[in-house]
Structures are given as structure tokens and as C-alpha cells.
Amino acid sequence: MKVVILAAGEGLRMRPLTLELHKSMLPVLGKPLLHYIWESLPSMIDEVILVVGHRRETIQSYLMDEYLGKKITYVIQEKKTGTAHALQLCRSYLTDNQRFSLLYADDLHHRESIEKCLAYDRSVLVARVDNPKKFGVVTMDKTGRVIEIEEKPTEPKSNLVACEAYVLDQHIFDYEPTQSSSGEYYLTTMIEQLIRDHQVFAVETKFWHPIGYPADLETAKEALLLLKSNGGGVQ
């Protein structure tokens, strides 16, 4: 099974740390963020399609053509056109009727939870947070099917949010994303359309640590050390 990992962004909120390194290569406990993302990939995922752009040389020189036993195909996103465009660039590397996983390169995840996502044809990893206004808020029915993902609402319907980790299939390419005010095309608008037409199930994660600002690197260290002391980890 393949996973698409989006790692082309500039990481503007992480400056000045991202002036020399790509955001996903910033170290946590002596290892880059991408290392922990690789560790969270279930064993059935054997190939990575990695979308790179800004500071891609810092990623490619570290991972090379294979990392931790998983083959890597690099897809280059030359311009800042958004996450939807990044995924569309990968279409030719994904065969018809093939499910694939999709992750962003700056979040720490839990392998066991990602494995549970793989039990569905289409799914999204979700978490309960204290500040849902900052994320895509998920509404689901009694069966766990996602009814709606509302991006950064002023009045959230719940504290359950999408963790930017998905299992998708070729149906996602049936939809065209809408252009944002910044001129970029975001994956969220494609996911919203997919949910209206097809079953997408929510899987609640045991661990998720999004990294958007420099301070999040310190809290990531604390989170990983706590998990390790409890006999757990991103695995």
C-alpha cells in the first residue's frame, strides 16, 4: 500500500527555523520530524510518495531513495499552489481502484490508530481538542460516518477535529478544489465534496501532536518522552 506525504510547504510560521531546513526536517529529540512520521507508518504501507518543494534538498539528502525499509518516490511541487494541487500531482503514481493513505509532513501520529484507519475504504483520523476553532471540526453519525468537516468554525459543533491523516481512493480525484483567497487550492475542499457523495468513517486517535509553531517542537519533546516513559510511543 502507498502513502502520500505532503512536504512541500514553506513553513512560514516556523521561521526563522525553516530558512535553512524544511519544516519536516526540524529536529525533535535528535531526529527530524519525518523520522517519527516514518515510524508511525503501518507495516502494510511499503511505498511513500513524497511531495516536496521548498528546501527539498534537505529532505532528499537525508531520506535518499529508501528510508526505514520503505521505497520513496519524489514528486516536486514547484509553485505554491496548495495541498489539493500537491495531491493531484501524485495521481499518475496511484493505480485505479487503489486505496492509499495521506499524511501531512508536520504532524506526529500513532501507528496503531493509523492501522485502524486502514480497515476502511475511506477514513479520517480524528481527535478531541480543547481549541477546535483552530481546526476542521468533524460531525459524524452514530455509525461513525463523517457527515461534515467544517473548517475553523467560529462556533464549533463539537471538540472533535480532523488530524489531517486520511485513507482515500481514486474517488477523491473526481472533485475539483476551489481556490482560496490566497490563490492556493486546498485539499479540504475536495474532502468536503467526497464526504457528501461517499462513505468516509472517523477513527479516533490515541495520540496526535500537530506542529505549527516553534514552541510546538518543545511540547512535542515532552509528549514523546511521556509516551516513552509509559511504554508507548508514536508506534
Helices and strands as residue ranges (DSSP letters): E 2-7, G 12-14, G 17-19, G 23-25, E 27-28, E 31-32, H 33-39, E 47-52, H 56-63, E 66-67, E 70-76, H 83-88, G 91-93, E 100-104, E 107-108, H 111-117, E 123-128, G 132-134, E 136-140, E 146-151, E 160-168, G 170-174, H 187-197, E 201-204, E 209-210, H 214-229
